[in-house]
């Protein structure tokens, strides 16, 4: 009986935290890597291997796709934290956004897409307040 009460209280405590955490876009905790030359960024990424098991995919052609807020990126950022990654990489190909987390490796790796599909690279950091409005 006492164990059932403990489990119930733990569930009550965890549920509001889970709801609160999921309501906030994690976008605000990341900044875009400050490099404007796509070729340099792409070549630097060859020293980082994907830590993402399956690419996260967001198709703008799907009905109900909403890219006006930043919540759709949360799985990418959660994967970044779960894999202890260095960067979150966004690719854009045929109106589909893909993202993956990457971490530093020794040697050179082949990237998932050619350079022309590299959209942006982000790292943990505080984003400019003007860029976080939803």
DRENLOZA-872137 format. One record per residue: residue in one letter; x negated, y negated, z negated of N, C-alpha, C in turn. Coordinates in steps of 0.02 Angstrom, whole numbers, plus 50000, padded with zeros to 5 digits. Atoms other than C-alpha are relative to their C-alpha. Example, Ala and Ser with C-alpha at 12.3 -4.5 7.8 and 13.67 -1.06 7.14 Angstrom:
residues 2
<node resn="A" n_u="49955" n_v="50059" n_w="50000" ca_u="49385" ca_v="50225" ca_w="49610" c_u="49955" c_v="49940" c_w="50000"/>
<node resn="S" n_u="50042" n_v="50059" n_w="50003" ca_u="49316" ca_v="50053" ca_w="49643" c_u="50039" c_v="49945" c_w="49963"/>
//
This chain:
residues 134
<node resn="X" n_u="49959" n_v="50060" n_w="50000" ca_u="50000" ca_v="50000" ca_w="50000" c_u="49956" c_v="49937" c_w="50000"/>
<node resn="X" n_u="50044" n_v="50059" n_w="50005" ca_u="49863" ca_v="49878" ca_w="49951" c_u="49961" c_v="49989" c_w="50064"/>
<node resn="X" n_u="50035" n_v="50004" n_w="49936" ca_u="49768" ca_v="49917" ca_w="50112" c_u="50044" c_v="49970" c_w="50054"/>
<node resn="X" n_u="49953" n_v="50028" n_w="49950" ca_u="49922" ca_v="49878" ca_w="50217" c_u="50008" c_v="49925" c_w="49991"/>
<node resn="X" n_u="49995" n_v="50072" n_w="50014" ca_u="49938" ca_v="49708" ca_w="50133" c_u="49938" c_v="49964" c_w="50024"/>
<node resn="X" n_u="50063" n_v="50030" n_w="49977" ca_u="49755" ca_v="49671" ca_w="50167" c_u="49998" c_v="49994" c_w="50076"/>
<node resn="X" n_u="50000" n_v="50000" n_w="49927" ca_u="49772" ca_v="49717" ca_w="50350" c_u="50048" c_v="49947" c_w="50026"/>
<node resn="X" n_u="49951" n_v="50050" n_w="49980" ca_u="49928" ca_v="49610" ca_w="50365" c_u="49973" c_v="49929" c_w="49991"/>
<node resn="X" n_u="50028" n_v="50066" n_w="50013" ca_u="49840" ca_v="49459" ca_w="50288" c_u="49944" c_v="49983" c_w="50049"/>
<node resn="X" n_u="50054" n_v="50012" n_w="49952" ca_u="49689" ca_v="49479" ca_w="50401" c_u="50031" c_v="49983" c_w="50069"/>
<node resn="X" n_u="49967" n_v="50014" n_w="49936" ca_u="49804" ca_v="49485" ca_w="50554" c_u="50030" c_v="49930" c_w="50001"/>
<node resn="X" n_u="49972" n_v="50067" n_w="50004" ca_u="49893" ca_v="49328" ca_w="50496" c_u="49946" c_v="49946" c_w="50006"/>
<node resn="X" n_u="50054" n_v="50049" n_w="49998" ca_u="49727" ca_v="49238" ca_w="50476" c_u="49968" c_v="49997" c_w="50069"/>
<node resn="X" n_u="50034" n_v="49998" n_w="49935" ca_u="49654" ca_v="49293" ca_w="50644" c_u="50044" c_v="49973" c_w="50056"/>
<node resn="X" n_u="49956" n_v="50019" n_w="49945" ca_u="49806" ca_v="49261" ca_w="50754" c_u="50000" c_v="49925" c_w="50013"/>
<node resn="X" n_u="50001" n_v="50072" n_w="49985" ca_u="49813" ca_v="49070" ca_w="50733" c_u="49932" c_v="49977" c_w="50028"/>
<node resn="X" n_u="50066" n_v="50019" n_w="49975" ca_u="49624" ca_v="49059" ca_w="50762" c_u="49994" c_v="50018" c_w="50074"/>
<node resn="X" n_u="50004" n_v="49978" n_w="49930" ca_u="49639" ca_v="49157" ca_w="50924" c_u="50041" c_v="49954" c_w="50045"/>
<node resn="X" n_u="49959" n_v="50045" n_w="49961" ca_u="49780" ca_v="49045" ca_w="50985" c_u="49968" c_v="49932" c_w="50007"/>
<node resn="X" n_u="50033" n_v="50065" n_w="49998" ca_u="49685" ca_v="48887" ca_w="50941" c_u="49941" c_v="50001" c_w="50046"/>
<node resn="X" n_u="50060" n_v="49996" n_w="49958" ca_u="49525" ca_v="48944" ca_w="51026" c_u="50018" c_v="50003" c_w="50074"/>
<node resn="X" n_u="49983" n_v="49991" n_w="49929" ca_u="49613" ca_v="48990" ca_w="51188" c_u="50031" c_v="49937" c_w="50030"/>
<node resn="X" n_u="49968" n_v="50060" n_w="49975" ca_u="49698" ca_v="48819" ca_w="51202" c_u="49949" c_v="49948" c_w="50023"/>
<node resn="X" n_u="50051" n_v="50050" n_w="49984" ca_u="49535" ca_v="48721" ca_w="51220" c_u="49957" c_v="50023" c_w="50058"/>
<node resn="X" n_u="50045" n_v="49980" n_w="49946" ca_u="49441" ca_v="48723" ca_w="51385" c_u="49927" c_v="49998" c_w="49977"/>
<node resn="X" n_u="50071" n_v="49997" n_w="50020" ca_u="49260" ca_v="48776" ca_w="51358" c_u="49957" c_v="49956" c_w="50045"/>
<node resn="X" n_u="50035" n_v="50043" n_w="49952" ca_u="49211" ca_v="48663" ca_w="51504" c_u="49962" c_v="49943" c_w="49965"/>
<node resn="X" n_u="50030" n_v="50056" n_w="50036" ca_u="49171" ca_v="48524" ca_w="51380" c_u="49933" c_v="50016" c_w="49968"/>
<node resn="X" n_u="50062" n_v="49979" n_w="50033" ca_u="49027" ca_v="48625" ca_w="51305" c_u="49944" c_v="50014" c_w="50049"/>
<node resn="X" n_u="50050" n_v="49986" n_w="49949" ca_u="48931" ca_v="48636" ca_w="51469" c_u="49987" c_v="49938" c_w="50043"/>
<node resn="X" n_u="50018" n_v="50054" n_w="49955" ca_u="48838" ca_v="48514" ca_w="51582" c_u="49971" c_v="50029" c_w="50064"/>
<node resn="X" n_u="50028" n_v="49980" n_w="49936" ca_u="48790" ca_v="48526" ca_w="51764" c_u="49925" c_v="49987" c_w="49999"/>
<node resn="X" n_u="50073" n_v="50008" n_w="49996" ca_u="48604" ca_v="48553" ca_w="51791" c_u="49985" c_v="49941" c_w="50046"/>
<node resn="X" n_u="50013" n_v="50063" n_w="49965" ca_u="48535" ca_v="48386" ca_w="51848" c_u="49948" c_v="50008" c_w="50055"/>
<node resn="X" n_u="50044" n_v="49993" n_w="49942" ca_u="48459" ca_v="48431" ca_w="52015" c_u="50044" c_v="49994" c_w="50062"/>
<node resn="X" n_u="49957" n_v="50014" n_w="49943" ca_u="48532" ca_v="48361" ca_w="52175" c_u="49981" c_v="50039" c_w="50063"/>
<node resn="X" n_u="50023" n_v="49963" n_w="49941" ca_u="48431" ca_v="48467" ca_w="52297" c_u="50022" c_v="50073" c_w="49995"/>
<node resn="X" n_u="49971" n_v="49933" n_w="50003" ca_u="48529" ca_v="48626" ca_w="52331" c_u="49947" c_v="50054" c_w="50013"/>
<node resn="X" n_u="50051" n_v="49951" n_w="49984" ca_u="48378" ca_v="48716" ca_w="52405" c_u="49955" c_v="50013" c_w="49940"/>
<node resn="X" n_u="50042" n_v="49992" n_w="50060" ca_u="48272" ca_v="48685" ca_w="52249" c_u="50037" c_v="50041" c_w="49948"/>
<node resn="X" n_u="49960" n_v="49963" n_w="50050" ca_u="48411" ca_v="48746" ca_w="52134" c_u="50006" c_v="50073" c_w="50021"/>
<node resn="X" n_u="49992" n_v="49932" n_w="49975" ca_u="48441" ca_v="48899" ca_w="52242" c_u="49936" c_v="50040" c_w="49992"/>
<node resn="X" n_u="50064" n_v="49964" n_w="50007" ca_u="48257" ca_v="48946" ca_w="52246" c_u="49982" c_v="50012" c_w="49927"/>
<node resn="X" n_u="50012" n_v="49989" n_w="50072" ca_u="48243" ca_v="48922" ca_w="52057" c_u="50043" c_v="50056" c_w="49972"/>
<node resn="X" n_u="49955" n_v="49946" n_w="50024" ca_u="48391" ca_v="49040" ca_w="52032" c_u="49974" c_v="50069" c_w="50017"/>
<node resn="X" n_u="50027" n_v="49934" n_w="49983" ca_u="48291" ca_v="49181" ca_w="52110" c_u="49961" c_v="50031" c_w="49942"/>
<node resn="X" n_u="50033" n_v="49975" n_w="50060" ca_u="48206" ca_v="49198" ca_w="51940" c_u="50051" c_v="50019" c_w="49946"/>
<node resn="X" n_u="49946" n_v="49985" n_w="50047" ca_u="48375" ca_v="49233" ca_w="51857" c_u="50044" c_v="50055" c_w="50028"/>
<node resn="X" n_u="49958" n_v="49944" n_w="49979" ca_u="48472" ca_v="49396" ca_w="51867" c_u="50070" c_v="49991" c_w="49971"/>
<node resn="X" n_u="49931" n_v="50004" n_w="50023" ca_u="48660" ca_v="49409" ca_w="51850" c_u="50009" c_v="50043" c_w="49938"/>
<node resn="X" n_u="49982" n_v="49963" n_w="50060" ca_u="48720" ca_v="49460" ca_w="51678" c_u="50074" c_v="50018" c_w="50001"/>
<node resn="X" n_u="49929" n_v="49988" n_w="49992" ca_u="48899" ca_v="49471" ca_w="51741" c_u="50011" c_v="50067" c_w="50036"/>
<node resn="X" n_u="49988" n_v="49935" n_w="49969" ca_u="48963" ca_v="49646" ca_w="51777" c_u="50041" c_v="49993" c_w="50064"/>
<node resn="X" n_u="49958" n_v="50013" n_w="49941" ca_u="49099" ca_v="49587" ca_w="51897" c_u="50008" c_v="49925" c_w="50007"/>
<node resn="X" n_u="49992" n_v="50072" n_w="49988" ca_u="49105" ca_v="49414" ca_w="51975" c_u="50071" c_v="49979" c_w="49981"/>
<node resn="X" n_u="49935" n_v="50030" n_w="50013" ca_u="49246" ca_v="49304" ca_w="51912" c_u="50020" c_v="49965" c_w="50065"/>
<node resn="X" n_u="49978" n_v="50024" n_w="49934" ca_u="49349" ca_v="49253" ca_w="52064" c_u="50064" c_v="49959" c_w="49992"/>
<node resn="X" n_u="49942" n_v="50045" n_w="50003" ca_u="49471" ca_v="49107" ca_w="52084" c_u="50016" c_v="49978" c_w="50071"/>
<node resn="X" n_u="49981" n_v="50012" n_w="49931" ca_u="49561" ca_v="49098" ca_w="52250" c_u="50050" c_v="49942" c_w="50003"/>
<node resn="X" n_u="49957" n_v="50059" n_w="49994" ca_u="49635" ca_v="48927" ca_w="52292" c_u="50061" c_v="50014" c_w="50043"/>
<node resn="X" n_u="49944" n_v="49983" n_w="49956" ca_u="49751" ca_v="49010" ca_w="52419" c_u="50057" c_v="50036" c_w="49964"/>
<node resn="X" n_u="49948" n_v="49963" n_w="50036" ca_u="49846" ca_v="49108" ca_w="52288" c_u="50053" c_v="49953" c_w="49973"/>
<node resn="X" n_u="49947" n_v="50042" n_w="50028" ca_u="50016" ca_v="49040" ca_w="52237" c_u="49989" c_v="49994" c_w="49924"/>
<node resn="X" n_u="50008" n_v="50011" n_w="50072" ca_u="50006" ca_v="48963" ca_w="52065" c_u="49929" c_v="49984" c_w="49979"/>
<node resn="X" n_u="50069" n_v="50017" n_w="50018" ca_u="49819" ca_v="48930" ca_w="52073" c_u="49998" c_v="49927" c_w="49979"/>
<node resn="X" n_u="50003" n_v="50068" n_w="50027" ca_u="49785" ca_v="48776" ca_w="51967" c_u="49928" c_v="49982" c_w="49984"/>
<node resn="X" n_u="50068" n_v="50022" n_w="50011" ca_u="49615" ca_v="48697" ca_w="51983" c_u="49998" c_v="49929" c_w="49971"/>
<node resn="X" n_u="49997" n_v="50068" n_w="50026" ca_u="49674" ca_v="48530" ca_w="51910" c_u="49979" c_v="49997" c_w="49927"/>
<node resn="X" n_u="50025" n_v="49998" n_w="50069" ca_u="49631" ca_v="48584" ca_w="51733" c_u="49939" c_v="50044" c_w="49998"/>
<node resn="X" n_u="50063" n_v="49963" n_w="50006" ca_u="49476" ca_v="48668" ca_w="51668" c_u="50007" c_v="50067" c_w="49966"/>
<node resn="X" n_u="49990" n_v="49938" n_w="50036" ca_u="49553" ca_v="48819" ca_w="51582" c_u="49981" c_v="50061" c_w="50042"/>
<node resn="X" n_u="50015" n_v="49943" n_w="49956" ca_u="49525" ca_v="48933" ca_w="51733" c_u="49927" c_v="50021" c_w="49995"/>
<node resn="X" n_u="50071" n_v="49983" n_w="50005" ca_u="49337" ca_v="48926" ca_w="51699" c_u="49981" c_v="50034" c_w="49935"/>
<node resn="X" n_u="50016" n_v="49971" n_w="50066" ca_u="49348" ca_v="48992" ca_w="51520" c_u="49970" c_v="50070" c_w="50003"/>
<node resn="X" n_u="50031" n_v="49933" n_w="49998" ca_u="49312" ca_v="49175" ca_w="51567" c_u="49925" c_v="49997" c_w="50020"/>
<node resn="X" n_u="50071" n_v="50007" n_w="49981" ca_u="49148" ca_v="49118" ca_w="51649" c_u="49958" c_v="49980" c_w="49939"/>
<node resn="X" n_u="50037" n_v="50024" n_w="50058" ca_u="49095" ca_v="49026" ca_w="51493" c_u="49998" c_v="50052" c_w="49944"/>
<node resn="X" n_u="50000" n_v="49946" n_w="50050" ca_u="49147" ca_v="49168" ca_w="51378" c_u="49950" c_v="50054" c_w="50018"/>
<node resn="X" n_u="50049" n_v="49951" n_w="49976" ca_u="49042" ca_v="49286" ca_w="51484" c_u="49929" c_v="49975" c_w="49987"/>
<node resn="X" n_u="50065" n_v="50031" n_w="50014" ca_u="48896" ca_v="49165" ca_w="51466" c_u="49980" c_v="50012" c_w="49927"/>
<node resn="X" n_u="50015" n_v="49990" n_w="50071" ca_u="48907" ca_v="49174" ca_w="51276" c_u="49990" c_v="50074" c_w="49984"/>
<node resn="X" n_u="50004" n_v="49928" n_w="50015" ca_u="48936" ca_v="49363" ca_w="51273" c_u="49935" c_v="50031" c_w="50024"/>
<node resn="X" n_u="50061" n_v="49970" n_w="49973" ca_u="48783" ca_v="49399" ca_w="51379" c_u="49937" c_v="49962" c_w="49981"/>
<node resn="X" n_u="50057" n_v="50041" n_w="50021" ca_u="48670" ca_v="49268" ca_w="51298" c_u="49961" c_v="49975" c_w="50061"/>
<node resn="X" n_u="50028" n_v="50020" n_w="49936" ca_u="48640" ca_v="49196" ca_w="51471" c_u="49966" c_v="49931" c_w="49996"/>
<node resn="X" n_u="50033" n_v="50065" n_w="49995" ca_u="48541" ca_v="49043" ca_w="51527" c_u="50043" c_v="49950" c_w="50037"/>
<node resn="X" n_u="49959" n_v="50044" n_w="49959" ca_u="48658" ca_v="48971" ca_w="51658" c_u="50066" c_v="50033" c_w="50020"/>
<node resn="X" n_u="49940" n_v="49977" n_w="49966" ca_u="48832" ca_v="48985" ca_w="51731" c_u="49995" c_v="49974" c_w="50071"/>
<node resn="X" n_u="50008" n_v="50019" n_w="49930" ca_u="48825" ca_v="48985" ca_w="51921" c_u="50068" c_v="50006" c_w="50035"/>
<node resn="X" n_u="49937" n_v="50002" n_w="49962" ca_u="48974" ca_v="48936" ca_w="52030" c_u="49983" c_v="50001" c_w="50075"/>
<node resn="X" n_u="50007" n_v="49994" n_w="49927" ca_u="48985" ca_v="48988" ca_w="52213" c_u="50067" c_v="49984" c_w="50031"/>
<node resn="X" n_u="49939" n_v="50015" n_w="49964" ca_u="49113" ca_v="48926" ca_w="52339" c_u="49994" c_v="50027" c_w="50071"/>
<node resn="X" n_u="50001" n_v="49969" n_w="49933" ca_u="49149" ca_v="49032" ca_w="52493" c_u="50072" c_v="50012" c_w="50023"/>
<node resn="X" n_u="49933" n_v="49992" n_w="49971" ca_u="49305" ca_v="49024" ca_w="52601" c_u="50056" c_v="49982" c_w="49951"/>
<node resn="X" n_u="49951" n_v="50026" n_w="50049" ca_u="49403" ca_v="48923" ca_w="52471" c_u="50009" c_v="50046" c_w="49939"/>
<node resn="X" n_u="49999" n_v="49958" n_w="50060" ca_u="49366" ca_v="49054" ca_w="52338" c_u="49940" c_v="49981" c_w="49958"/>
<node resn="X" n_u="50054" n_v="50016" n_w="50046" ca_u="49264" ca_v="49004" ca_w="52186" c_u="49982" c_v="50063" c_w="49962"/>
<node resn="X" n_u="50027" n_v="49943" n_w="50038" ca_u="49155" ca_v="49139" ca_w="52108" c_u="49955" c_v="49971" c_w="49946"/>
<node resn="X" n_u="50049" n_v="50021" n_w="50051" ca_u="49060" ca_v="49121" ca_w="51946" c_u="49970" c_v="50061" c_w="49966"/>
<node resn="X" n_u="50037" n_v="49948" n_w="50035" ca_u="48933" ca_v="49223" ca_w="51853" c_u="49952" c_v="49967" c_w="49951"/>
<node resn="X" n_u="50052" n_v="50024" n_w="50045" ca_u="48814" ca_v="49203" ca_w="51708" c_u="49935" c_v="50035" c_w="50019"/>
<node resn="X" n_u="50065" n_v="49973" n_w="49981" ca_u="48629" ca_v="49228" ca_w="51739" c_u="49950" c_v="49989" c_w="49943"/>
<node resn="X" n_u="50053" n_v="50008" n_w="50050" ca_u="48476" ca_v="49254" ca_w="51629" c_u="49932" c_v="50011" c_w="50032"/>
<node resn="X" n_u="50068" n_v="49999" n_w="49974" ca_u="48290" ca_v="49236" ca_w="51657" c_u="49973" c_v="50071" c_w="50002"/>
<node resn="X" n_u="50033" n_v="49936" n_w="49992" ca_u="48194" ca_v="49387" ca_w="51722" c_u="49930" c_v="49988" c_w="50025"/>
<node resn="X" n_u="50068" n_v="50004" n_w="49971" ca_u="48015" ca_v="49421" ca_w="51771" c_u="50003" c_v="50026" c_w="50071"/>
<node resn="X" n_u="49997" n_v="49981" n_w="49930" ca_u="47996" ca_v="49427" ca_w="51957" c_u="50054" c_v="49961" c_w="50036"/>
<node resn="X" n_u="49951" n_v="50034" n_w="49958" ca_u="48114" ca_v="49375" ca_w="52095" c_u="50058" c_v="50047" c_w="50015"/>
<node resn="X" n_u="49940" n_v="49960" n_w="49985" ca_u="48292" ca_v="49435" ca_w="52125" c_u="50034" c_v="49972" c_w="50062"/>
<node resn="X" n_u="49959" n_v="50023" n_w="49944" ca_u="48406" ca_v="49427" ca_w="52275" c_u="50066" c_v="49975" c_w="49973"/>
<node resn="X" n_u="49938" n_v="50030" n_w="50025" ca_u="48554" ca_v="49313" ca_w="52244" c_u="50060" c_v="50028" c_w="50038"/>
<node resn="X" n_u="49939" n_v="49971" n_w="49971" ca_u="48734" ca_v="49363" ca_w="52281" c_u="50021" c_v="49968" c_w="50066"/>
<node resn="X" n_u="49978" n_v="50037" n_w="49941" ca_u="48764" ca_v="49229" ca_w="52413" c_u="49942" c_v="49960" c_w="50028"/>
<node resn="X" n_u="50050" n_v="50046" n_w="49972" ca_u="48660" ca_v="49124" ca_w="52533" c_u="50007" c_v="49930" c_w="49969"/>
<node resn="X" n_u="50004" n_v="50066" n_w="50032" ca_u="48613" ca_v="48946" ca_w="52480" c_u="50060" c_v="49955" c_w="50016"/>
<node resn="X" n_u="49946" n_v="50046" n_w="49982" ca_u="48754" ca_v="48860" ca_w="52574" c_u="50063" c_v="50009" c_w="49959"/>
<node resn="X" n_u="49941" n_v="49987" n_w="50041" ca_u="48882" ca_v="48937" ca_w="52456" c_u="49990" c_v="49980" c_w="49926"/>
<node resn="X" n_u="50013" n_v="50021" n_w="50069" ca_u="48801" ca_v="48872" ca_w="52296" c_u="50039" c_v="49936" c_w="49986"/>
<node resn="X" n_u="49958" n_v="50058" n_w="50016" ca_u="48926" ca_v="48753" ca_w="52216" c_u="49968" c_v="49958" c_w="49945"/>
<node resn="X" n_u="50034" n_v="50035" n_w="50054" ca_u="48843" ca_v="48708" ca_w="52051" c_u="49974" c_v="50050" c_w="49949"/>
<node resn="X" n_u="50030" n_v="49960" n_w="50054" ca_u="48742" ca_v="48774" ca_w="51903" c_u="50010" c_v="49960" c_w="49936"/>
<node resn="X" n_u="49989" n_v="50034" n_w="50064" ca_u="48786" ca_v="48734" ca_w="51722" c_u="49962" c_v="50036" c_w="49945"/>
<node resn="X" n_u="50031" n_v="49974" n_w="50060" ca_u="48703" ca_v="48758" ca_w="51554" c_u="50038" c_v="49973" c_w="49940"/>
<node resn="X" n_u="49967" n_v="50024" n_w="50060" ca_u="48762" ca_v="48735" ca_w="51376" c_u="49976" c_v="49929" c_w="49985"/>
<node resn="X" n_u="50015" n_v="50069" n_w="50016" ca_u="48768" ca_v="48552" ca_w="51324" c_u="50064" c_v="49960" c_w="49997"/>
<node resn="X" n_u="49940" n_v="50041" n_w="50007" ca_u="48889" ca_v="48410" ca_w="51289" c_u="50012" c_v="49961" c_w="50065"/>
<node resn="X" n_u="49982" n_v="50033" n_w="49937" ca_u="48977" ca_v="48349" ca_w="51446" c_u="50020" c_v="49927" c_w="49986"/>
<node resn="X" n_u="49981" n_v="50071" n_w="50005" ca_u="49004" ca_v="48163" ca_w="51476" c_u="50075" c_v="49996" c_w="49986"/>
<node resn="X" n_u="49929" n_v="50003" n_w="50018" ca_u="49172" ca_v="48114" ca_w="51395" c_u="50046" c_v="49983" c_w="50058"/>
<node resn="X" n_u="49957" n_v="50018" n_w="49943" ca_u="49239" ca_v="48038" ca_w="51557" c_u="50012" c_v="50059" c_w="50046"/>
<node resn="X" n_u="49993" n_v="49943" n_w="49956" ca_u="49215" ca_v="48204" ca_w="51646" c_u="50043" c_v="50055" c_w="49971"/>
<node resn="X" n_u="49964" n_v="49945" n_w="50033" ca_u="49320" ca_v="48305" ca_w="51523" c_u="50075" c_v="49989" c_w="49998"/>
<node resn="X" n_u="49928" n_v="50010" n_w="50003" ca_u="49493" ca_v="48232" ca_w="51548" c_u="50035" c_v="50054" c_w="50040"/>
<node resn="X" n_u="49963" n_v="49947" n_w="49966" ca_u="49620" ca_v="48364" ca_w="51595" c_u="50066" c_v="49975" c_w="50025"/>
//
